[in-house]
Amino acid sequence: MSRLWVTGYRSYELGVFGTEDKKLLVLKDALRKVLIGKIENGTDWLITGGQLGVEQWVIEVALTLRDEYPELKIAMMTPFAEFGNNWNEANQAQLASIMSRTDFHEPVSAQPYHSPQQLRNYQEFMLTHTDEAVMVYDLEVEGKPKYDYRAIEKFQEQHTYPLTMVDMEWLQESANEYQENLNNGSQFE
């Protein structure tokens, strides 16, 4: 069994605010290619959180891959109970919908948010319950993922834990390839 943690930027950090945003189409295409590569190299569990952005998008992408890769299982682990309860109604509904389509979902902490320690415990849980990570993150463009990146770096000091970084250069190459495929009529949704 090989378990993959995928995390990265929140939607607002990438300026993505709708399902038809071209940036989102490119991001999902890049995530799809990364996931296929990982699955074909033995990943059978995708484990991620429920944050608006990369974490929810990668679940959406993984769900579309199930016909082709039925062995892929999807887990959503949220940092604490009642995660997302302070979001607007549309975002709460989106979280509930995505969560309902995963194979497993559970909060790491049974308590609602009350301390930053819960977030550190969540990182520790993700690191010790996965075999490698993919981050949509660029060291030159800081954001919330920097905390996960630092936790992974620290964990790597004591453990073999591969990290694949999908940075801005990778995303730009993906955008160029996506546009080229559109121009050639070979892009599919």
C-alpha positions in Angstrom: 0.0 0.0 0.0 1.3 3.4 -0.9 -0.4 6.5 0.5 0.0 10.0 -1.0 -0.6 13.3 0.8 -1.6 16.1 -1.6 -1.8 19.7 -0.4 -1.1 23.2 -1.5 -2.5 26.7 -2.0 -5.9 27.8 -1.1 -8.1 29.0 -3.9 -7.8 32.6 -2.9 -4.0 32.4 -2.9 -4.1 31.4 -6.6 -6.9 33.9 -7.5 -9.2 31.1 -8.5 -12.8 32.0 -7.7 -15.0 29.9 -10.0 -15.2 26.4 -11.5 -14.7 27.7 -15.1 -11.6 29.7 -14.3 -8.9 28.8 -16.9 -6.4 28.7 -14.1 -8.4 26.0 -12.4 -8.6 24.0 -15.6 -4.8 24.1 -15.9 -4.3 23.2 -12.3 -6.7 20.2 -12.5 -4.9 19.1 -15.7 -1.5 19.3 -13.9 -2.9 17.5 -10.8 -4.4 14.8 -13.1 -1.0 14.1 -14.7 0.8 14.0 -11.4 -1.8 11.7 -9.9 -1.7 9.3 -12.8 2.1 9.1 -12.5 1.8 8.4 -8.8 -1.0 5.8 -9.3 1.0 4.0 -12.0 4.0 3.9 -9.6 2.0 2.2 -6.9 -0.1 4.9 -5.1 -3.4 3.4 -4.0 -4.5 6.0 -1.4 -4.9 9.7 -1.9 -5.1 11.4 1.5 -5.7 15.1 1.7 -7.6 17.7 3.8 -10.7 19.7 2.9 -9.3 23.2 2.4 -10.8 25.2 -0.4 -8.3 25.0 -3.2 -5.8 22.3 -4.1 -7.0 19.8 -1.5 -10.6 19.8 -2.8 -9.5 20.1 -6.4 -7.3 17.0 -6.1 -10.2 15.0 -4.8 -12.4 16.1 -7.7 -9.6 15.1 -10.1 -9.2 11.7 -8.3 -12.9 11.0 -8.6 -12.7 11.4 -12.4 -9.8 8.9 -12.4 -11.8 6.1 -10.6 -13.1 4.4 -13.8 -9.5 4.1 -15.2 -7.9 3.4 -11.8 -10.5 1.6 -9.6 -7.8 0.7 -7.1 -7.5 4.3 -6.1 -9.0 5.1 -2.7 -9.6 8.7 -1.5 -9.5 9.9 2.1 -10.3 13.3 3.4 -8.8 14.0 6.8 -9.7 17.3 8.3 -7.7 18.9 11.1 -10.5 19.2 13.6 -14.2 18.5 14.2 -16.7 20.9 12.6 -14.1 21.9 10.0 -15.6 24.4 7.5 -18.5 25.3 9.7 -17.6 29.0 9.6 -17.5 29.0 5.7 -20.3 30.4 3.7 -23.2 28.1 2.8 -22.0 27.4 -0.8 -18.5 26.4 0.4 -20.0 24.3 3.2 -22.2 22.5 0.7 -19.2 22.0 -1.6 -17.2 20.5 1.2 -20.1 18.1 2.2 -20.5 17.0 -1.4 -16.9 16.2 -1.9 -16.6 14.6 1.5 -19.6 12.3 0.7 -17.8 10.9 -2.4 -14.6 9.9 -0.6 -13.9 6.4 0.6 -13.1 7.6 4.1 -13.4 10.9 5.9 -12.7 11.8 9.5 -11.3 14.7 11.6 -7.9 14.1 13.1 -9.0 15.9 16.3 -12.5 15.1 17.7 -12.7 18.6 19.1 -13.7 21.7 17.2 -10.8 24.2 16.6 -9.4 25.6 19.8 -5.6 25.6 19.4 -2.9 25.9 16.8 -1.6 22.6 18.3 -4.4 20.8 16.4 -2.9 22.0 13.1 0.5 20.7 14.2 -1.1 17.4 15.2 -2.8 17.2 11.8 0.6 17.7 10.0 2.1 15.0 12.2 -0.8 12.7 11.4 -0.5 13.3 7.7 3.3 12.7 7.7 3.1 9.5 9.7 0.1 8.1 7.8 1.4 8.7 4.2 4.5 7.6 2.3 5.1 10.7 0.2 3.7 14.1 -0.6 2.8 16.3 -3.5 2.6 20.0 -2.9 1.3 22.7 -5.2 3.6 25.3 -3.8 6.4 27.6 -4.9 9.0 28.7 -2.4 9.1 32.1 -4.2 5.3 32.6 -3.7 4.6 32.1 0.0 1.3 31.2 1.3 -0.4 29.0 3.9 1.3 25.8 2.5 4.6 27.1 3.9 3.6 25.5 7.2 3.1 22.1 5.7 6.3 22.5 3.7 8.3 23.3 6.8 6.8 20.3 8.6 7.7 18.0 5.7 11.3 19.4 5.6 11.7 18.8 9.4 10.2 15.3 9.0 12.6 14.5 6.1 15.6 15.2 8.5 14.7 11.9 10.3 12.7 9.9 7.6 12.8 9.1 4.0 9.8 11.0 2.7 9.7 12.0 -1.0 8.2 15.4 -1.8 7.1 16.4 -5.3 6.8 20.2 -5.7 4.4 21.5 -8.3 5.7 25.1 -8.5 4.9 28.1 -10.7 7.3 27.0 -13.4 5.6 23.6 -13.6 2.2 25.2 -13.7 3.3 27.6 -16.5 4.6 24.6 -18.5 1.3 22.9 -17.8 -0.6 26.0 -19.0 1.4 26.1 -22.2 0.8 22.4 -22.8 -2.9 22.7 -22.0 -3.2 25.6 -24.5 -1.3 23.7 -27.1 -3.6 20.8 -26.7 -6.6 23.1 -27.0 -5.2 24.6 -30.2 -4.7 21.1 -31.6 -8.2 20.0 -30.5 -6.9 17.1 -28.3 -7.7 18.5 -24.8 -10.5 16.8 -23.0 -12.3 17.6 -19.8 
